[in-house]
Amino acid sequence: MIKKVFGYSIVLLLLTACSTVSEQAADQGLSSTAANYGLLLMAHGGTSNWNAAVLDSVDQLRGLFPVEVAFGMADAGSLERSVRSLEQQGVEHVGVVRLFISGESWLERTRQILGMEAGAPSKAEWNASSADRPPMHMPMGFWQIETDLSFHLSEEGLAEADEMDGVLLNRLARLSENPGKEVALVLAHGPADDAEDQRWVSKISERTQFAKKQLGLHDVKVFTLREDWAPKRKEAESRIRAYVEQMQNQGFSVLVVPYRVQGFGPYAEVLAGLNYRADELGLLPHSNVDQWIRSQALLLEATATDHHRALVADAR
């Protein structure tokens, strides 16, 4: 699992070191890592604007190595299409960066689909069982992809990424007018499991502290909506609305920021009839998200290079 120490100077040093990996490999008589490393970015996917924002975020990397984006909730079909494209481009090692809020999201499922651990059926077995599966509102294929590629997986989510502190600061600074009389409401999707949901809230709350301190806001509160689970969503909606009403009754203005990859999701509907300020921007577009993707990709490239060197050494 890739973790970073807070501090952008340290991140930049890491990026500088990683960017020289291919040159170092060539100097030691190994094949250039840039020639056999590629990036597979996983993202949930959504509207055309949602998808375009994600694709724009990796434009910076397309000149460094092959890049493929697999939309979906760890859908084997989407992942396999990306894998086949990378194979055709001569890639041997793949860095898999998962553009999800939580590093826990679809982690085990992804590892199984990519053959990094057991648990996924073969594609033939999956297809043979299609009649027994209920209909799904979006593709959720689950089979192990047959490939000789080596995968290197990042486990950090955007809720854990230090770079998102600056995104929240930027979003809230644009909305703030009188910070001492303002509270920020940060809203996120949230998972089904209660313990995991608490981890979401805790990690995102850590991300908000930088903006709270820098701007001098009275308070910052993080809520998850539990969007896909009706009973939990109903309870979450009640708590969110109650918080906004309480703050307003105490004379505070409420600033609302979505902790989502892109867009405002269903939050306008949830907050209907309440007074608040929001520009409805998610984490994208923002250069800090682009930088996070770049840092993850380059750190995984370094891991792939170490793996490649070990294989070469074993073969001698």
N, C-alpha and C positions, 0 to 999 in steps of 0.2 A: 504494500500500500504506500503510495507516494504522499508524503506530508511535507509541508513547507514551514519554515520559521517565518513569523510575521516580520515584515520589513522589506520594502520594495528593492532596496539596494542589494539585499541577499538574493532575492529572486533574479535580479538582473545579472548578478554574478553567476548564478546557476545557468541562466540562458546562454551567457557568453561561453561558459565551459562546454555546454552541450552542443553549441553551434560549430565547434571545432572537432567534433567526434569523427566526422567523415574524413577530414584531413589527416587526423592522427591514425586512423585505420589504414589509409592509403600509404602513409609513411612507413608503417610496419609491414607492408607487403600484403595486406589483406585487401579484399575487394571493397570498393567504396560503399559505406553504409547507405549513402544517399541513393545508390543504384538499386538496393534491395530492401529498403525500408519504406513503408507507406503508412498513412494515417486512415483509420476508420473512425469517424465521428458518429456516435449514436445520439439521436435526439427524438423526443416524443413525436413531433410533427403536429401540424394543425392547419390553419388557414394558409392561403397563398402568401400573405404577409408574414405569418409566423415562419413558414419554411424559408422564405427569401431572406429573412433576418439571420437565420442560422447559416445559410449558404454564404451570405456576405461575410460572416464572421471567420470563415476559413479561407477566404480569397488570399489573404496574406501568406498562406502556407503553400499554395499550389506551385510556386516556383521552387520550393525546397524539396518536395517529394510528392508522390502520387497521393491524392486525397479523395476519399469517398465518404458520403454521408448516408447513413442508414436510418430512415425515419421509422418510427413505430416503437411499441413497448417491448423491445427485445423480440422482434418478429423474425423468425428464422428465414422467411422468404426475403425480406429486405436485406438482412445481414448476408445471406448467400449471394445475392446479386452484387453486393459491394465486394465480397470476397472474390468472386469470379472476375470482376473488373480489375482488382488489384493483381490477381494472378496473371492476367493478360498483359499487365504493365511491367511484369518481371519482378514483382515484389516477392520477397521471401519472409520478411519479418514485418508484422503489423502492430502498430501501437493503437490500442482501442481506447479512445477517450469518450466518456459517457456524459453527455450534456444534460444531466438530471440534477434536480435540486438536492436530493439526498444521494450520497454514495451507496446507500443500501438498496436503492431502487433497481430491481431486475438484475442484481449482481450475480446470484447463484444461477439464475436462468441463462444469463449471458455466457457464463463460464461453461455451462453444459452444452449450449448450442455450438460454441466454438471448440468443443472437445477438450477444454482445459480441465474438466472433471466429468465423472460419469453421471448419468441421470437422464439424458435425452435419448429418445428412440431414434432409429434410423429414419430417413426420409420415407422409405417404402412402408415402414411400420406406421408412421404418422398418417400417410395417405390412406392406408388400409383401414384406419380407425375413424375416418372422417364421418361416417354415418352415425357414429355413437356420440359425436360432440354437438353441443348446443350451438345455435348460430351466434356469431360474434359481430359487434358493431364495427370492428376494425380488425385487420389481419393480426393474428396471434399465433403464427406457425411455431411449432416446437419440435425440432429435430436436430440431430447432430450433423453439422456440415462436414462432408468428406473433403479434406484438403491437406496438403503438406505444409501449409503456411504455419509459422510460429507466431503466436499471439502474446502480446504484452499488455496487460490490462491496468488502467488507472482506476483506483477505487475512491478517489476524492470527488465529492459532490459540490455543487455551487454553494450549499449551506455551510461548507467547511472552508471555502476559498477566501483567503485574506483579500484578494483583489475586489471582492464584492463590497467590502467596506467603503471603498471609494465610489462605487456605483450608487449606494444608498445615500452617501453624502451629497453627491451630485443631484440626485432626484429630489431630496428633501430641501436642499439649498434653493432650488428653483421654485419650490412651493412656499417656503417660509417667508413670513413678513414681520412677525413679532414673536421670536422663538420662546421667550419666557412665558408666553401665554398660549403656547401651542403644544399639542401632543401628536405624535406620529403613530399611525395604525399601519402595521406591516402585515399583509395578508398573504398566505401561501395555501397551496392545494391540500397537503396533508395526506397521510396514508390511512389504511384501515386499522392497523394494530395500534392499540393505545400507547404501549411502551415506545414503539417506534415514533409515534406522533409526538410524544414528549421530547424525544431526541431531536426531531425537526425543530420544535419550538426553541429548545435550548441552544442549538447551533445557530439558528437564524438570529436569536436574541444576541448572541456574541457578535454577530456581524453588525448589529445596529449601534453598538456602544460608541464606536468612533464618531459617527454622525451626531449622536446625542451630545457628546462632549464638545465637538467642534462647533456645533450650532447653538448649544445652550438650550435645547428643548426641555420642556418641563418633564416629559415622559415619552418613552417609546414602548409600545406594546405589540407583541407578535401573537397572531391568531392563525390557526389553520382552519379551513372550511370543511375538511373531510368531504370533498366534493362529490365523490362517487358512491357514498354510503348514506342513503336517505335518512335513517334515524339519527346518525351522528351529525350529519349536515344540519338537520333541523335544530339540534341542540347548539351547534356551533354558530349558526346564524343568530340565534337568540342572544348568545353571549356577546357576539360582535356588536349587534345593534344596541344592547344594553350598555356596553362600554362607551360607544359614541354618544349616546344620550346622556350618560352620567357626566362625561367630560364637558359636554355642551352646557349642561345644567350648572356646572362649576365655573363656567365662563371661559373655557378653553376652546380654541379653534382646533379642528381635527384635520391633519394631513394624512392622506392615504397613499401608500406605496405598495404595489404588488410585488411579492418576491416570487416571480414567475420568470420563465425564460423569455417570454415575449407577451406583451399585451396585458389587458386588465381582466381577462377571463369573465366570470359571472358576477364580479363584485359590484358593478353598477346596479344590478338587480337586487343583490343582497342589501345594499345601502339605500335603496330607493326611499325617498321622502326625508332623508337625513341631510344635514348640512355638513359638507366636507370639501376639501380641495384636493384635486388629483390631476395629474397630467396623463394618467392611465398608461404610462410606459412601464414595461417590465425591465428585466436586466439587460436585454438587448433592445435596441442597439447601444453598445457602449464599448469603448476601446479596452476597458479592463477585462471584459469577458473574452474579447479577442486575445488579449495577453494571457489569460488563464489557459485557454485552449492551446496556445503556442507553447507555454511552459510545460504543460502536461505532455504534449506531443514530443518535445525535445528531450524531456527527461526519459520518456519511454524509448526514444531513439538511442539514448545512452545505454539503457538496459539491453536493448536489442543488440547493440554493438558488443557489449560484454559477452552476451550469449554467443554471438557470431565468433568472437575471438576464441572462446572456449571450445567451440566445435572445430575450428581450424586447428587448435593446439592438439585436440584429441585425435585428429586425423593424421597428424604427423608421426 
